[in-house]
Amino acid sequence: MLLIAACSKGNDQLNQGVGQQDPSGHNSPGNQTDPEKPLLGVWRYADSLPFENIRYLEFNEKELTLYKEHELYKFRDKVTGPYQSSESNFTFSDVIPYRINGDSLFLLSMQGDEVFLKDPGFSEDDWASPVTAMDSFVSPINALTDFDFLNNHLLMGAGESPGLFVIDPDTEMTIDTLMQDVPITAFKYFIPFQSFYALPFDDNVYQYSFTHQQASVFADDVVLDSPITGIALANGKYVVASDEKIVLLNSKGEKMEDYDIDMDLKGLAFSDNGYLYACTNNYINVCQLDPFFTVATYKVSELDSLGGIAHDTDNQFWLSGKKNGAEQAKIIKTNIPIGD
C-alpha cells in the first residue's frame, strides 16, 4: 500500500491519541464530515488490528499524521508530514486515491479498499500518557545519542565527533572528556573494566575498560549494516536497538532473540525492576521482556523528537531530544512511572 512509502519518508514529530470507546468496545460515532474539507479530522482503522502498523490518520489543514502501533509488540510512534488533497486523492509522498461515504474513509487500491472510520473521540493523552520535565537544560552536546547516568553526572557521546563527555546537570556544563579519540552514538556504563558503546555507521557493540583504557568487540554484526542507536544492560540482560530491531544478547555477545519493531528506534534503558524503556522517535515504550510486549507508552511534552535515555539512582529518567524547529538539543529529567 502506498502509505508504507509515505510512512518511511515522513518527518517524525510528537502528538498522539486513542479514541474513546462506547460500551460495545467501538469508538463513538462521529459528526458528519465537512463537505468542503472532507478529510479533516481523525480516522480510525476499522479492523481490530492496525493496517501496516497504522492505527489512526489525523488530517489538519496542512499536515497528515500517521499514528502507528506494532500489531504484536504494541510499540507506538507517529509520522507527520505535509499533504495536499483534492476531491478524489491526497498526496503524502505518493498519490493515494480515496472516497468518503458518510463517516467512512476508503483508501482505494487494486489490492482492495482499506476502511477508516471518523473518530472525534481521539485523545492524545490516552494514546501516550503525558509526563512533564522535573528539570531541563540546553544540552552542551548537540546530539541525540544514547547515554548513561553515573555518580550524579551524564556520560554522553557526540555522534560523529569524538569523545565521551561528562556533563554536570547542576552546572549544565561539560566538566571532562573521556575516550577522546572515539566517536560514540550510544554508551552504557556497567563496571569500571566493562562499559559498552557504539560507533557511527557501525553494526558492532564494543566494550571498553576504563581500568586498562582498552576496547574490544563485544558483539559483531548485531543487525547487518545497521548502526546501533541504543544499548541497555541490567542483571545479565544485554539489549541493543539497531535500525528497526530490538536484539537481546547474552553475556558473551551472542544473539539470543531479535524483534522486528518496524519503527525507528532510539535510546534504551532498564528500570530497577527490569522493565525496558525503549524510545521511538516520539514516544517512550515500556516493555516487559518475557514475553516481549509493551505495557505502557509515554510522551514528553517538552520534546518533539527523542534521542537517548538514562535511568538514575533515584528512579528518575533523563532524556535527550529536541523541540520542532530548535537548533540545540535539550536534556530533561522526568518521572516516568516504573512498572509494577
C-alpha positions in Angstrom: 0.0 0.0 0.0 1.2 3.5 -0.8 1.1 4.6 2.9 4.1 2.3 3.6 6.3 4.5 1.4 4.8 7.6 2.9 5.4 6.3 6.4 9.1 5.8 5.8 9.5 9.3 4.3 7.5 11.5 6.7 9.0 13.8 9.3 8.7 12.4 12.8 7.1 14.7 15.4 5.1 14.4 18.6 1.3 14.1 19.0 -0.7 11.1 19.9 -4.2 9.8 20.7 -6.7 7.0 21.0 -10.5 7.3 20.5 -12.9 6.9 23.4 -15.0 3.7 23.3 -18.6 3.1 23.9 -19.8 0.0 26.0 -19.7 -2.2 22.9 -16.0 -1.6 22.5 -16.3 0.7 19.4 -15.4 4.3 19.2 -18.4 6.7 19.5 -19.9 7.7 16.2 -18.6 10.9 14.5 -20.2 14.1 13.3 -20.9 14.5 9.6 -17.9 15.2 7.5 -17.4 18.8 6.4 -18.3 18.7 2.7 -15.8 21.5 1.9 -12.9 19.8 3.8 -13.9 16.1 3.9 -10.6 14.7 5.1 -10.1 17.0 8.1 -10.2 15.2 11.5 -9.2 11.8 12.9 -9.9 8.5 11.2 -9.6 5.1 13.0 -8.8 2.0 11.0 -11.9 -0.1 11.0 -10.3 -3.5 11.7 -9.2 -4.5 15.2 -5.6 -4.9 14.1 -3.7 -1.9 12.6 -3.2 -1.6 8.9 0.5 -1.7 8.1 1.1 -0.6 11.7 -1.2 2.4 11.2 -4.0 2.7 13.7 -5.1 6.4 13.1 -4.9 9.1 10.4 -5.2 12.7 11.5 -5.6 15.4 8.8 -5.3 19.0 9.8 -5.2 22.0 7.4 -1.7 21.3 6.2 -0.3 18.1 7.7 -1.2 14.4 8.0 -0.1 12.3 10.9 0.0 8.6 10.9 -0.3 7.1 14.4 1.5 3.7 14.3 1.2 0.7 16.6 3.0 -2.6 16.1 0.5 -5.4 15.7 2.3 -7.9 18.1 4.5 -5.9 20.4 2.4 -2.7 20.7 5.3 -0.3 20.2 3.9 3.1 19.2 5.3 6.0 17.2 4.0 8.5 14.7 4.9 10.1 11.4 3.9 13.6 10.4 4.3 15.5 7.1 2.7 17.9 4.7 -0.1 16.7 2.3 -2.2 18.0 -0.5 -5.7 16.9 -1.4 -8.4 17.0 -4.0 -11.9 15.5 -4.1 -10.6 12.1 -5.2 -7.0 11.8 -3.9 -4.4 13.1 -1.4 -0.7 13.3 -1.8 1.6 12.2 1.0 4.9 11.3 -0.7 2.6 9.3 -3.1 -0.8 9.9 -4.6 -3.4 8.0 -2.7 -7.0 7.7 -4.2 -9.9 7.9 -1.7 -13.6 8.2 -1.4 -15.8 9.1 1.6 -19.2 7.7 2.4 -20.7 9.4 5.5 -18.3 8.7 8.3 -16.2 6.1 6.4 -13.0 6.9 4.5 -12.0 4.4 1.9 -8.4 4.3 0.7 -8.5 2.7 -2.7 -6.0 0.3 -4.2 -6.0 -2.6 -6.7 -5.4 -5.0 -3.7 -8.7 -3.8 -2.1 -10.1 -0.9 -0.2 -8.9 -0.1 3.4 -11.6 1.4 5.6 -11.1 4.1 8.2 -14.0 5.5 10.4 -14.4 9.0 11.6 -13.3 9.3 15.3 -13.9 12.6 17.1 -13.2 10.9 20.5 -9.5 10.7 19.7 -7.4 11.8 22.7 -3.6 12.1 22.6 -3.3 11.6 26.3 -5.0 8.2 26.0 -2.7 7.2 23.2 0.5 8.1 25.2 0.4 9.2 28.8 2.0 12.6 29.2 4.9 13.2 31.6 6.5 16.5 32.3 10.0 17.7 33.0 11.2 18.0 36.6 14.3 19.7 35.3 15.6 20.7 31.9 18.5 22.5 30.2 20.1 23.1 26.8 22.5 20.2 26.2 26.2 21.2 25.9 26.4 18.3 23.4 24.2 19.0 20.4 23.5 15.3 19.6 20.6 12.9 20.2 22.8 9.9 21.2 22.0 7.3 23.8 23.8 8.0 27.1 24.1 6.9 30.8 24.0 8.3 34.3 26.8 7.7 36.8 27.8 9.4 40.1 25.4 12.4 39.5 26.7 13.0 36.0 25.7 12.2 32.5 28.1 10.4 30.1 27.2 11.2 26.5 28.9 10.8 23.1 28.5 13.4 20.4 27.9 11.1 17.4 30.4 11.6 14.7 32.6 14.0 16.8 35.0 12.1 19.1 34.8 12.0 22.9 32.6 10.8 25.8 31.5 13.9 27.6 30.9 14.1 31.3 28.0 16.6 31.9 27.2 18.0 35.3 23.4 18.7 35.4 23.8 21.2 38.2 26.1 23.5 36.2 24.6 22.4 32.8 28.2 22.2 31.5 30.7 19.6 30.3 33.3 19.1 33.0 35.5 16.4 31.4 36.0 14.4 28.2 36.8 10.7 28.2 37.7 8.4 25.3 38.8 11.5 23.4 39.6 9.7 20.1 36.3 7.7 19.9 33.1 8.9 18.2 30.2 7.5 20.2 26.5 7.1 19.3 25.4 5.0 22.3 27.1 4.4 25.7 26.2 2.5 28.8 28.4 2.1 31.9 28.5 -1.3 33.6 31.6 -1.7 35.8 35.0 0.1 35.7 36.5 -2.5 33.4 33.5 -3.2 31.2 31.3 -0.5 29.6 29.6 -0.7 26.3 29.4 1.7 23.3 28.6 2.0 19.6 30.3 3.9 16.8 28.6 5.8 13.9 27.9 3.8 10.8 29.0 0.6 12.6 26.9 -2.5 13.4 29.1 -3.7 16.3 28.8 -3.3 20.0 32.1 -2.6 21.7 33.2 -3.0 25.3 35.7 -0.6 27.0 37.8 -0.9 30.1 38.4 2.4 31.9 40.8 0.5 34.1 43.0 -0.6 31.3 41.9 2.0 28.7 41.3 -0.8 26.1 38.5 -1.5 23.7 37.3 -4.8 22.1 34.4 -6.0 20.1 31.6 -7.4 22.3 29.1 -8.3 19.6 29.6 -8.1 15.9 27.1 -7.6 13.0 24.2 -7.1 15.5 22.0 -6.0 12.6 24.0 -6.3 9.4 25.0 -2.8 8.1 22.7 -1.0 10.5 24.2 1.3 13.2 23.5 0.9 16.9 21.2 3.5 18.3 20.6 2.3 21.9 22.1 0.0 24.5 20.7 -1.2 27.8 22.0 -3.7 30.3 21.0 -4.9 33.8 21.0 -8.2 35.7 22.7 -10.1 33.0 20.4 -8.8 30.2 22.0 -7.0 27.2 19.6 -5.3 24.8 20.5 -3.4 21.7 18.5 -1.2 19.4 19.6 -1.1 15.7 17.7 0.1 12.7 14.1 -1.1 13.4 15.1 -4.1 15.6 15.4 -4.9 19.3 18.1 -7.5 19.8 18.8 -9.5 23.0 22.3 -10.7 23.6 23.9 -13.0 26.2 26.9 -12.2 28.3 29.2 -13.4 25.5 27.7 -11.0 23.0 25.8 -13.8 21.2 22.3 -13.1 19.8 19.5 -14.8 21.7 16.4 -13.1 20.3 15.5 -10.3 18.0 12.2 -8.5 17.4 11.2 -6.5 14.3 9.6 -3.3 15.5 9.2 -1.7 12.1 9.7 1.7 13.6 12.8 3.9 14.1 14.4 3.1 17.5 16.5 5.4 19.7 17.8 5.1 23.2 17.2 2.2 25.7 17.3 2.0 29.5 16.3 -0.5 32.2 14.4 0.4 35.3 15.4 -1.1 38.7 12.8 -3.8 38.4 13.7 -5.0 34.9 11.3 -3.1 32.6 12.9 -1.9 29.4 12.3 1.7 28.4 12.7 2.0 24.6 12.4 5.3 22.7 10.9 5.6 19.3 11.1 9.0 17.6 8.3 10.4 19.7 7.4 8.0 22.5 8.8 6.1 25.4 7.6 2.5 25.2 7.8 0.5 28.5 8.3 -3.2 27.8 8.5 -6.5 29.6 11.0 -9.0 28.1 9.3 -12.3 28.7 7.1 -12.4 26.8 8.3 -9.3 24.8 5.4 -6.8 24.9 4.8 -3.1 25.5 2.8 -2.4 28.7 2.7 1.4 28.6 3.6 4.3 26.3 4.6 7.8 27.4 5.2 11.2 25.7 7.2 14.2 26.9 5.6 17.5 26.1 8.9 19.4 26.2 10.4 17.2 23.4 9.2 16.5 19.9 11.9 14.0 18.9 13.8 11.8 21.3 17.4 10.6 21.3 18.9 8.9 24.4 17.5 7.8 27.8 19.2 7.0 31.1 17.9 5.8 34.5 19.4 7.3 37.6 19.8 6.1 41.2 16.6 8.0 42.3 14.4 6.1 39.9 14.2 9.1 37.6 14.8 9.2 33.9 17.0 11.5 31.8 16.2 12.1 28.1 17.8 13.9 25.3 15.7 15.4 22.4 14.6 18.4 20.5 11.6 20.6 20.0 10.5 21.1 16.5 12.5 23.9 14.8 15.0 24.1 17.6 18.7 24.1 16.7 20.0 22.8 20.0 19.2 19.6 21.8 17.8 19.6 25.3 18.2 17.3 28.3 15.4 16.8 30.7 14.8 14.9 33.9 11.4 13.3 34.4 9.5 10.8 36.5 8.2 8.1 34.2 6.1 5.5 36.2 8.0 2.3 36.9 6.3 -0.9 36.1 4.8 -3.0 39.0 
